[in-house]
Amino acid sequence: MKWPAQRLSAASKKSFGMFDEASKLDADGVDLIHLEFGRPHADTPAHIKEAAKAALDAGIVHYGDFRGTLSFRQALAEKLKDFNRLDYGPDEILVTNGLTHASFAAFMAAIDPGDEVILLDPYYPQHIAKTELAGGRVVIAGLDKENNFSISKAAIAAKITERTRMIVLVNPANPTGRVYSAQELQHIADLAIEHDLLVLSDEVYEYITYGHAQHVSIASLPRMRERTITCFAFTKAYSMDGWRIGYLTADARLMPAILRITMTDVTHVNVFVQEGARAAVEGPQDAMRAMVEADRRKRDIVVQALNQMPGVFCAEPEGTIYAFPDISGTGWASDDLAMAILTEAHVVVESGSFYGAGGEGHLRVCFGSESEARVTEAMERLTRFFNTAEQPLRKKPISNIKGDAQ
Ligand SMILES: Cc1ncc(COP(=O)(O)O)c(C=O)c1O
């Protein structure tokens, strides 16, 4: 018997990074502070829960529209106009089980065997498996590391071939915390238009921006609406990760193929969950804004603390719930340092190389997943770790750089 299918073998070689390592210590009862999960700390706002409960009580329990409830998609169309400056009608919006499902459907609808998909390194590792499951080939283009991981038009242009089909963008960016400017996004837009490519834009952190950073949806740039599939979710800003709800937008010409995928894999998304998410879009936004403000405070604690640690430099994240400190000055390789921090400081952070070779020399520190008190304690543990007298003796030379699956 041949088992499993080859595409699964190819895609399943990814690990869960430090989560796997930490689980062993968790099982032994060690008090770990988890700064590796990209999950929000707060509970879902009460009015959202109430709307879902009311929907259940009202008997909203039967099959619904394959694309998502019309009233919900109409509410989303308004949100897209107001916040993203995107003009998509309800028929160009598809409700999905979180962003993961939205982008999976987009990959499956867009990618043929042998097509090349460009990921910007450091990248979000899920996009590798999605490319492979669709039969495509991952092509890595580096972000400009020397310039706070900005978008380099030349680096992307150098990777475009006859087989290139799609460029994948994560904005605001996980793991770097960048919020790309309209000028940076224009580089991708210019290349996509010149070479007739699709862009998949993952905007799961759209609301989580700080200070002057402003989120721009690439589909709002001239001539990008028709070639961009934008994926959104309620996961992060509304603290609804376990609800599994998101949506995508695509031009009417692209939508039927995407819908064929989602009708096949899930039929449609749970109807009373959609009612909760509709309350999130239509209701008061103050709870969501308060959660982003709490993230900003935790970001400041983390950035300030990391910048005091010897050999560490941390640029201020403009958005997301991640700091991506440069630890190359410590002399440690990222994997080794993340492991030492786990076993000795009992703090779980992700190695930068988990996100590709471009992430080597960095750690990803998620400040969104724990309370302010626990994040503060984690920084105290790290400070002690970096300042212990013996610590430099434990330094190892930069060992093999392990890029993720590439
Ligand atoms: C860039 C990015 N995309 C997608 C997801 C997953 O989103 P969801 O839980 O809505 O599927 C995450 C979660 O960490 C993420 O960081």
PDBQT file of the ligand as one rigid body, heavy atoms in Angstrom, charges set to zero:
ROOT
HETATM    1  C1  LIG A 501       0.386  35.880   9.330  1.00  0.00    +0.000 C 
HETATM    2  C2  LIG A 501      -0.674  34.980   9.879  1.00  0.00    +0.000 A 
HETATM    3  N1  LIG A 501      -1.616  34.501   9.065  1.00  0.00    +0.000 NA
HETATM    4  C3  LIG A 501      -2.566  33.685   9.528  1.00  0.00    +0.000 A 
HETATM    5  C4  LIG A 501      -2.615  33.294  10.851  1.00  0.00    +0.000 A 
HETATM    6  C5  LIG A 501      -3.670  32.343  11.298  1.00  0.00    +0.000 C 
HETATM    7  O1  LIG A 501      -4.907  33.009  11.362  1.00  0.00    +0.000 OA
HETATM    8  P1  LIG A 501      -6.229  32.208  11.725  1.00  0.00    +0.000 P 
HETATM    9  O2  LIG A 501      -6.102  31.736  13.127  1.00  0.00    +0.000 OA
HETATM   10  O3  LIG A 501      -7.321  33.220  11.522  1.00  0.00    +0.000 OA
HETATM   11  O4  LIG A 501      -6.344  31.089  10.768  1.00  0.00    +0.000 OA
HETATM   12  C6  LIG A 501      -1.651  33.769  11.732  1.00  0.00    +0.000 A 
HETATM   13  C7  LIG A 501      -1.644  33.333  13.143  1.00  0.00    +0.000 C 
HETATM   14  O5  LIG A 501      -0.673  33.428  13.847  1.00  0.00    +0.000 OA
HETATM   15  C8  LIG A 501      -0.661  34.638  11.229  1.00  0.00    +0.000 A 
HETATM   16  O6  LIG A 501       0.301  35.112  12.037  1.00  0.00    +0.000 OA
ENDROOT
TORSDOF 0
